Amino acid sequence: MVKNRHDAERGIPEVSFSAPAGTPAGVEVLSLADLRHRVPAERLAVPQRPDFHHLTTLSAGSLRHTVDFTGHALDPGSWLWVRPGQVQQWGDLTHAEGTLILFRQDFLDPATTAGARVEDPHAPVLRRPLPEDAAPLRLAADHLTTEFHALGHLPLEIHTAALRHLLAVLVLRLAHLTAPAGSPAPAPDTTYLRFRDAVEQDFARTRRVEDYAEALGYSPRTLSRATLAAAGLGAKEFIDRRVVLEAKRLLAHSDHSAARIADRLGFSSATHFSKYFHHRTGQTPIAFRVMVRGHTARH
């Protein structure tokens, strides 16, 4: 299913996709019962940073799953989408039944990747479809599962093409769920999207709203209004949350010193970084690292 590796440059333990022998490279479908049987619970409980997508849906029971240090409660019919680079940690799978779909991003065709916003790191992690969406999603997942386990019934290249198309149906439907009010949710405006992409690229270079405003050709006030309307928080807080998330990832899943992390995130010193982190999280960087690793050790 997967294989562990270690990114020496970032120092973050990662998990790479490894297709089961004889199956199409790039996708795997298994039940949560299969996952429990194949992977020890203590290994699942350890935080990991996969370089491929995880789609999880429950048919029975419940599951708590942590993604980038935020806990999500799954129940039957809900869907969890963990994207490459996000840090995840499985909860207790003992009483959860359902389906896990793993796929590499390059398994999908470019049109599907764009249409399903597969590369969007800000897309919702947890989704609870309305009834009109739940049934088609379940059918799409069942059809994909059936085809995956029908290896040998078709020539391999045809089997692979069928899996690619069936997965495309699933992710496109999942990305475009009906809004709770029964009408599509308004798309974020261009100003916010440009700012969001710029922050993702440059958060380790600058934390100043003014720098982004100048680079994008907007006023700081315009960026803050657009970010507040789309994300529910101001532009400065949006930047800070992205910096803090990366700091947490590095603290929890690497052995880098505070000084090295400070340098990677564009701080002038470890002291400055520590004050910044403490002000926004209520913990020192070292206290956060101890807390997260202590929690992992207990599992």
N, C-alpha and C positions, 0 to 999 in steps of 0.2 A: 504493500500500500504506500508506504512512505519510507524515506531514509533520512536519518539525521546527518547534518553537516554543520560545520562551524565556519562562519564568515570571519576570517582572520582580521580583515580591515575594520569591520565594525565591532567585532567581538560579541555578536549576538547569536546565540544558538538558533539555528534555523532547521526547517524540515522541508526536504525536497520531494517532489512527486516521483514515484517509481511504479510504473505500470506492472500489474501482475503478469507473470510469464504467459505468453501466448495471447494476450488481450491487446486491443488497440492502445497505442501510446497516447496518453493525454486525458483519459477519463476512466473513472471507476465508480461503480454503484454497489453499495453494500448496506445491509441492515445494521441497526445499532446492536442487535444480538451478535452479528458477525464481528463487529468492532470490539465488543466485550470479550469475545472468545479469542481474538487475535492479538489484542494489545492489553497488557496488564493495567489494572486500574491505577496503580501508582505512577505508571508512565503517562497515562492520559491526564493525570492531575497536575503534571508539571507544565508550566507555561511554555508555549512553543510559538514560533513565528514561521508559518508555512509560506512557501513561495507559489502556492496554487490556491484555487478557490475551494471553499467548503460550503455546501448547501445542506442544511439539516432540517428535516420536518418530522414531527411526532405523529404517530397514529394512536398512541395510548400513553398514559402516565404523564410525567413532568420531568423537566430538566432545567437546571440552572447552569448557564454557560457564560464565562467571562470573556469579554473582548475589549482589549485595550483598557483594562482595569475597571470596566463597567460591567456589572452583572445583568444578565438578561434571563427572564423566566419564560421557558417554552412550555406550551401546552398543546394538545392535539389540534392540528390545523395550522399552527403558526410555523413560520419559516425563519431560519437564521442564515444569514449570508456573511461569511467571513472571507475577506479579500486578502490577496497576497500582501505581506508586510505587516498585517495586523497581528497583534499578540493575542493568542487565545489560550484558554484554560478550561478543560472539560470539568463539569461537575459530576455528581454521582449518577452513573448510568443504570444503576440497578433496577430502577422502576420506570425506565423510559424505553419505549419501543417506537421504531420509526425507520427512516431512510436517510443515509448519508451519501451525497453525491460529491465526488472530488473531480476537479478538472483543471487542467492547465489553461491559461488564458489564450494561448495560441491554438488551442483545439477548435475554437470557434472562428467562423469567418469574419472578416473585418466589418461587414455590414451589421452582423449581429452584435459584435463587440461595441460598435458605436450606438446602435439602437437600444441596447439593453444597459448602456452606460456602465459597462463592465469595469472600466478603468477608474470610475469615480470613487476616490477614497472617502468621500463625504456621504455616500449613499447610506440609507438606513440599514442597520445591522439586523434588526428584528422587524418582521412584518406579520400582521394578523389580517389575512384577507377576509373581505366580506363574502357572504355565501355565493354571490354570483361569480366570484373569482376563485373560491376555494375548490369547487368541483373541477373546473378545467385544469387547475394546477395539479390536483391529485391525479387526474387522468394522464396528464403529461408526464408526471413522475412515474406512474405505473407503467406507461408505455416504454419509457426510457429504461426502467428496470428490467422489463421483459426482454427488450432487445439486447441489453448488455449481457444477460444470462443465456442468450440464444447463440452464443459464439459457435461457429461451425455450420449453422443452418444456411448461411449465405457466404459467398466469397468474402474474404477479409476486408477488401477495399470497399465493398458494398455495405457490409456490416458497419464499418467505420463511418461511412457517409451517412447511414441511417442514424447512428448515434449522434453525429454532429448536428443533424437536422432536428432530432428530437430534443437534444439539449438546448438548441436555439429556441425552440417553442417555449420551453420551460422558463428560461432566463428572460425572454422578452415579455412573457406574461407576468413574471414576478416583478420585473422592473416597472411595469405599467399597470399596477393595481388600481382598481376603482377607488377614488377618494371616499372617505366616510360620508360625505354629504351627497354622494352619488354623481359628482361631476369631477372631472380631472383637476388635480391641484395645480395652481398657477406655477409656471416655470419661473425659477429665479431670473432676475434681469441680467443683462450683459455686464453691467457694472460689477455686481456681486461675483459673477462667475470669473471675470477677469481678475478681480482682487483675490478670490479664493485660490486660483491657479498660481498667481504670483506669490502668495504666501507659502504655498506648498513647495515652490521652487526656492524661495529665498529666506525662509524663516530663520535659518542659521546665519544669515548674513546681516539682516536688520530686523529690529522689532519696532521700528518707528512707522506710524501710519503715514507721516509726512513723506517718507521715502517711497512708499508704495504709491501714494497719490501723485507724486511728481513723475514717477516712472510710467504710470498709466494715463496721465493727463487729466486727473480729476482733482477736486479739492478734498482735503481730509474730511470735511463735513459730508460731502457727497458719498464718500466711501462708507462712513459710519451709518448714514441713513440707509444705504443699500444693504449693508450687512445686517442692520437691525431688522429690516423688513424681511430678509430672506432667512436669517439664522437666529434671530431673536436676541442678539447681543451686539455690542458695539465692535467697531473695527479693531480697536486696541485689544479688547478681551479676546477676540477671535485669534489674533496673532499670538497672544500669550498662551492660550489654550493649546495651540499647535506646538509651541516651544515646550510647554510643560509635558505634553504627551510624549514627545521624543525624549525628553529628559527621563521620564519614568521608564520608557522602554530600555534605555541605555543603563539606567541604574539597576533595573530588575534583571536584565538578561545579558549583562556583560560584567567583566571585572575591571572596567576602566575606572580610574581614580576620578574624584570630583574635578580635579584640575584638567584632566584630559577631556572629560565631558564638557566642562566649561568652554574649553578651546574649540571643541567640535561645534558647539552651539553659538559661538560668536561672542562669548563673554570675555571681558578683559582679565578676569581673575576668578579663581575658585571661590573667593569670598563673595564677589559680586553675584556669581551664580547661586551660591547657597542662600544669600539674602533674598534673591528673586524667587527661588523655588519655595522657600519657607513662607514668604509673604502670600503666595498663591495657593499653597497646599496645606499650610499649617504644620508642616514637618520639615526637618532638615533633609537634605539628600541622603545622608547616611541612615537616618531613622527610617526613611521610606524603604531603602534597600533592605534593612534588617527586617522590617515588618513583612515585606513581600516574600523574602526568602524564608522567613520563619514560618509563614503560612504554607509555603510550598513543602517545606520539610515535614510539617505535620500531616501532609497528605501523602 
